[in-house]
Amino acid sequence: MNARELILGKLRAAEAAPGMPLPELEERINAHHARGPLREASSTELADTLQRVMTSVRTEVWRVDAHGWPALLAQKLVAAGVGSLLLDTARAEGAALAAALPAEVRTVAFDRPLEEWKNQLFADVDAGFTVVRSGIAATGTLVLAPDAGSPRTVSLVPPLHVALVYASTLHADLHAAMHAEAWSAAMPANLVLVSGPSKTSDIQQTLAYGAHGPRALWVFIIDDAGATA
């Protein structure tokens, strides 16, 4: 019997073997995760955890309010020498940021097929701005739902990715996020999970940043007062 037949045989045996009914299995999984250490945390406590975990993996994180973040972010972009920023001004957050940017920071819209301006995008755009769908505190993860105005390219191609996340959208863990957002019933066609800047290591375990995406990640957490997890 060759390797292929062995693997198929094991799969068929597992399929035929009696197993736990799915409702019971799901109930046990839910009960296990319900005991998670962050399940009763407030949105502020979840934001604290997200900040701590993401900072530990070379991410710069700022806690901001709903009104002051555009001016602070504009100041940070100028100080970092960002000359062009990819963002969607059709969103309220994108429009607010564009209004706060000084003349030396040029805004770029993703308003044409990638093939028409791929060279410009890879060579001339310094940073991309996204508004995060939600966040996962336990793992320090941002959940992005790309759309026409902010496709995956915005968070993957520019060397700096700037993300805005609301504390009220944070979840304790991945299991909580999947249930709260009903991923099994209405999961978007494409979700991007970001847990820090792009990094990789070679066979000698030398860590390098930016090999497969942004080499820097900035996260601005809006502490929307009174919000719950």
Buried (B, 14 or more C-beta within 10 A) or exposed (E): EEEEEEEEEEEEEEEEEEEEEEEEEEEEEEEEBEEBEBBEBBBBBBBBBBBEBBBEEBBBBBBBEEEEBBBBBBEBBBEBEBBBBBBBBEBEBBBBBBEBBEEEBEBBEBEEEEEEBEEEBEEEBBBBBBBBBBBBBBBBBBBBBBEEBBBBBBBBBBBBBBBBBBBBBBBBBBBBBBEEBEBEEEEBEEBBEBBBBBBEEEEEEEEEBBEEBBBBBBBBBBBBEEBEB
